[in-house]
Amino acid sequence: MANPSKFRHLGARIPKGVLLVGPPGTGKTLLARAVAGEANVPFFQLTGSDFVEMFVGVGAARVRDLFQQAQDKAPCIIFIDELDAIGKARGVGVMAGHDEREQTLNQLLAEMDGFDPRRGLIVMAATNRPEILDPALLRPGRFDRHVVVDRPDVRGREAILRVHAKMVKLAPDLDLRRVAALTPGFAGAELANVVNEAALLAARRQKSAVTMEELTEAVERVVAGLEKKSRRMNDREKRIVAHHESGHALLAEVLPTTDRVHKVSILPRGLGALGYTMQLPFEDRYLLQRQELYDRLTVLMGGRAAEQLFFGEISTGAQDDLERATDMARRMVVQLGMSEVLGPQSYSRGERESRFLPGVAFPTERVYSEETAEMVDKEVADLLRRCFYRAVQILEHNRGHLAALADLLLTDEVVESERIAPLLAGAKMPQEELEAAAERSVH
């Protein structure tokens, strides 16, 4: 846009529209402003809800007025935030033909078809719900470019933290790279919240600078919720939670493909977490092998396995672990073709994924038979059962190390990685498990 003649000389057509797609808080609006600043052109910013009124025709008139003003100021950029407010697929309402949103959308489509791209008018829009947009908006000639603004990787998180850290006073020895490693999957807005929470904590503690302690606790607040100091567990509950979290931690340290443990705590947090185990990823991962998923399932089963091993009984504390494990196991069987019985076949058409946001599924009708559904349920149950008994076997083999970590948790309530690693240094895999792993690698 800053130098359109360079493209026109080759006969290239400037794109009419650019759709920014991504999760909330990733900086879609900020990116649009940055583009306008770099291009040094006028910037018209509105949200989808600005066009929507209860009076029929008002939204369409506002669209016409907006494009008329933009044509007069061209070259310029129009940015519509939260496009899904007016861009929902047509024909889904009860009074579809007379819906004000549909009238507004029809006018937007007509305006995008009508303006001359040679004048340098570009429409940018942002949404985190691309699956509900009308197909007519997404065709070439309207929103030609679809740009995914995803959550940042570890280097991106470190750079974002450095930007927000300029506003606060940090301790000289603070390592933001380590904080970035602690926050996989965080968006820019969440990272800004972490830095602000850390500054508030440091101020309450009368500190002159923000240290790693405040930043780590701020991450824990975002992930697990506020610490509930008023929630008191009796001694038996504390022992159960200590062994539960120790089971997770020991398996995470022993299994070869899992992330190492950063911290284990039995202090209640949030709405229902009575304790938690925080792992520190080696790096951002975009591809996982079956053995890695198998190990992750085993770690999730570690809490319940430890309860069974030490108390001969299970509790309600593994609810979240079981939900996550069941979801992962079902994906392995249904979507990823990792079942020996069902073979290398995907049944994921029954859970259609967004083409803009991989991993985000939207339920549709089932496309496989009842017989296959029974096989899927059996495979998922068998996979979870194998992982549970594998967790019990490994924990039984390292019973002494598990008991030592649980005793330390009962005494100190929070144990950092510097003390966990030496305590579990002698923990090993059982010989039969090593032989099974070698057999799997051969085949």
Backbone hydrogen bonds, N-H to C=O, Kabsch-Sander energy under -0.5 kcal/mol:
donor,donor_aa,acceptor,acceptor_aa,energy
6,K,3,N,-1.0
7,F,4,P,-0.9
8,R,4,P,-2.2
9,H,5,S,-2.1
10,L,7,F,-0.8
11,G,8,R,-1.3
12,A,7,F,-2.3
14,I,12,A,-0.5
18,V,123,V,-2.4
19,L,145,R,-3.2
20,L,18,V,-0.6
20,L,125,A,-3.5
21,V,19,L,-0.6
21,V,147,V,-2.9
22,G,127,T,-1.4
26,T,23,P,-1.1
31,L,27,G,-2.2
32,A,28,K,-1.9
33,R,29,T,-2.1
34,A,30,L,-2.2
35,V,31,L,-2.2
36,A,32,A,-2.0
37,G,33,R,-2.4
38,E,34,A,-2.6
39,A,35,V,-2.3
40,N,36,A,-1.3
41,V,36,A,-1.3
44,F,77,I,-3.0
45,Q,43,F,-0.6
46,L,79,F,-2.7
48,G,81,D,-2.5
50,D,47,T,-1.5
51,F,48,G,-1.3
52,V,48,G,-0.5
52,V,49,S,-0.5
56,V,54,M,-0.5
58,V,55,F,-1.5
61,A,57,G,-2.0
62,R,58,V,-2.1
63,V,59,G,-1.9
64,R,60,A,-2.2
65,D,61,A,-2.5
66,L,62,R,-2.5
67,F,63,V,-2.3
68,Q,64,R,-1.9
69,Q,65,D,-2.3
70,A,66,L,-2.3
71,Q,67,F,-2.3
72,D,68,Q,-1.8
73,K,69,Q,-1.3
74,A,70,A,-0.8
74,A,71,Q,-0.5
76,C,120,G,-1.4
77,I,42,P,-2.2
78,I,122,I,-2.6
79,F,44,F,-3.7
79,F,77,I,-0.5
80,I,78,I,-0.5
80,I,124,M,-2.6
81,D,46,L,-3.2
81,D,79,F,-0.6
83,L,126,A,-2.5
85,A,82,E,-1.9
86,I,83,L,-1.7
87,G,83,L,-2.2
89,A,132,I,-2.2
92,V,89,A,-0.6
96,A,93,G,-0.8
98,H,95,M,-1.0
99,D,96,A,-1.0
103,Q,99,D,-1.9
104,T,100,E,-2.2
105,L,101,R,-2.6
106,N,102,E,-2.7
107,Q,103,Q,-1.9
108,L,104,T,-2.2
109,L,105,L,-2.6
110,A,106,N,-2.1
111,E,107,Q,-2.5
112,M,108,L,-2.3
113,D,109,L,-1.6
114,G,110,A,-1.7
115,F,111,E,-1.9
119,R,116,D,-1.7
120,G,117,P,-1.6
122,I,76,C,-1.8
122,I,120,G,-0.6
123,V,16,K,-3.0
124,M,78,I,-4.0
124,M,122,I,-0.6
125,A,18,V,-2.3
126,A,80,I,-1.8
127,T,20,L,-2.0
132,I,129,R,-1.3
133,L,130,P,-1.3
134,D,87,G,-2.6
137,L,134,D,-1.6
138,L,134,D,-0.7
138,L,135,P,-0.6
139,R,135,P,-0.6
142,R,139,R,-1.7
143,F,137,L,-1.2
143,F,139,R,-0.6
144,D,17,G,-0.6
144,D,142,R,-1.2
145,R,17,G,-2.0
147,V,19,L,-2.8
147,V,145,R,-0.6
148,V,146,H,-0.6
149,V,21,V,-3.5
149,V,147,V,-0.6
150,D,148,V,-0.9
157,R,153,D,-2.8
158,E,154,V,-2.0
159,A,155,R,-2.1
160,I,156,G,-2.4
161,L,157,R,-2.7
162,R,158,E,-2.0
163,V,159,A,-1.6
164,H,160,I,-2.1
165,A,161,L,-2.4
166,K,162,R,-0.8
166,K,163,V,-0.7
167,M,164,H,-1.3
168,V,165,A,-1.2
170,L,168,V,-0.7
171,A,210,V,-2.8
174,L,171,A,-1.7
176,L,174,L,-0.7
178,R,175,D,-0.6
179,V,175,D,-1.2
180,A,176,L,-2.4
181,A,177,R,-1.7
182,L,178,R,-1.2
183,T,180,A,-1.0
186,F,183,T,-1.7
189,A,25,G,-2.0
191,L,187,A,-2.1
192,A,188,G,-2.2
193,N,189,A,-1.8
194,V,190,E,-2.0
195,V,191,L,-2.1
196,N,192,A,-2.1
197,E,193,N,-2.8
198,A,194,V,-2.3
199,A,195,V,-2.0
200,L,196,N,-2.3
201,L,197,E,-2.4
202,A,198,A,-2.4
203,A,199,A,-2.1
204,R,200,L,-2.2
205,R,201,L,-1.7
206,Q,203,A,-1.4
207,K,202,A,-2.6
210,V,169,K,-2.9
215,L,211,T,-1.8
216,T,212,M,-2.6
217,E,213,E,-2.0
218,A,214,E,-2.3
219,V,215,L,-2.1
220,E,216,T,-2.0
221,R,217,E,-2.0
222,V,218,A,-1.9
223,V,219,V,-2.5
224,A,220,E,-3.1
225,G,220,E,-0.8
225,G,221,R,-1.2
228,K,268,P,-2.7
229,K,227,E,-1.1
231,R,228,K,-0.9
232,R,230,S,-0.8
233,M,231,R,-0.5
238,K,234,N,-2.4
239,R,235,D,-2.1
240,I,236,R,-2.2
241,V,237,E,-2.7
242,A,238,K,-2.6
243,H,239,R,-2.2
244,H,240,I,-2.4
245,E,241,V,-2.8
246,S,242,A,-1.9
247,G,243,H,-2.0
248,H,244,H,-1.6
249,A,245,E,-2.5
250,L,246,S,-2.8
251,L,247,G,-1.8
252,A,248,H,-2.2
253,E,249,A,-1.7
254,V,250,L,-2.1
255,L,251,L,-2.6
258,T,255,L,-0.7
260,R,280,L,-0.7
262,H,278,M,-3.5
263,K,278,M,-1.8
264,V,415,V,-2.3
265,S,276,Y,-2.5
266,I,413,E,-2.2
269,R,273,A,-3.1
270,G,226,L,-2.3
273,A,269,R,-1.2
274,L,272,G,-0.6
276,Y,265,S,-2.0
278,M,263,K,-3.2
279,Q,277,T,-0.5
280,L,260,R,-3.1
293,L,289,Q,-1.9
294,Y,290,R,-2.5
295,D,291,Q,-2.3
296,R,292,E,-2.1
297,L,293,L,-2.4
298,T,294,Y,-1.8
299,V,295,D,-2.1
300,L,296,R,-2.2
301,M,297,L,-1.7
302,G,298,T,-0.5
302,G,299,V,-1.1
303,G,300,L,-0.5
305,A,301,M,-2.3
306,A,302,G,-2.1
307,E,303,G,-1.8
308,Q,304,R,-2.5
309,L,305,A,-2.2
310,F,306,A,-2.3
311,F,307,E,-2.5
312,G,307,E,-0.5
312,G,308,Q,-1.1
313,E,307,E,-0.8
318,A,315,S,-0.6
319,Q,316,T,-1.4
322,L,318,A,-2.7
323,E,319,Q,-2.1
324,R,320,D,-2.3
325,A,321,D,-2.6
326,T,322,L,-2.7
327,D,323,E,-2.0
328,M,324,R,-2.2
329,A,325,A,-2.8
330,R,326,T,-2.4
331,R,327,D,-1.9
332,M,328,M,-2.1
333,V,329,A,-1.9
334,V,330,R,-3.3
335,Q,331,R,-1.6
336,L,331,R,-2.2
338,M,332,M,-2.6
339,S,343,G,-0.5
343,G,339,S,-1.6
345,Q,343,G,-2.5
347,Y,334,V,-3.9
350,G,347,Y,-1.4
351,E,348,S,-2.3
352,R,362,F,-0.7
354,S,357,L,-0.5
354,S,360,V,-2.3
360,V,357,L,-2.0
361,A,359,G,-0.7
362,F,352,R,-3.2
364,T,350,G,-1.5
373,A,369,S,-2.2
374,E,370,E,-2.1
375,M,371,E,-1.8
376,V,372,T,-2.7
377,D,373,A,-2.5
378,K,374,E,-2.1
379,E,375,M,-2.6
380,V,376,V,-2.6
381,A,377,D,-2.3
382,D,378,K,-2.6
383,L,379,E,-2.5
384,L,380,V,-2.3
385,R,381,A,-2.3
386,R,382,D,-2.5
387,C,383,L,-2.0
388,F,384,L,-2.1
389,Y,385,R,-2.3
390,R,386,R,-2.1
391,A,387,C,-2.2
392,V,388,F,-2.3
393,Q,389,Y,-2.2
394,I,390,R,-2.3
395,L,391,A,-2.5
396,E,392,V,-2.5
397,H,393,Q,-1.8
398,N,394,I,-1.2
399,R,396,E,-1.2
402,L,398,N,-2.1
403,A,399,R,-2.4
404,A,400,G,-2.1
405,L,401,H,-2.2
406,A,402,L,-2.2
407,D,403,A,-2.4
408,L,404,A,-2.0
409,L,405,L,-2.2
410,L,406,A,-2.2
411,T,407,D,-1.4
412,D,408,L,-2.9
413,E,409,L,-2.4
414,V,412,D,-1.4
415,V,264,V,-2.8
417,S,262,H,-1.7
419,R,416,E,-1.2
420,I,416,E,-1.6
421,A,417,S,-2.4
423,L,419,R,-1.2
424,L,420,I,-2.2
425,A,422,P,-0.9
427,A,424,L,-1.4
434,L,430,P,-2.1
435,E,431,Q,-2.3
436,A,432,E,-2.0
437,A,433,E,-2.3
438,A,434,L,-2.2
439,E,435,E,-2.1
440,R,436,A,-2.2
441,S,437,A,-2.0
442,V,438,A,-1.5
443,H,439,E,-1.7
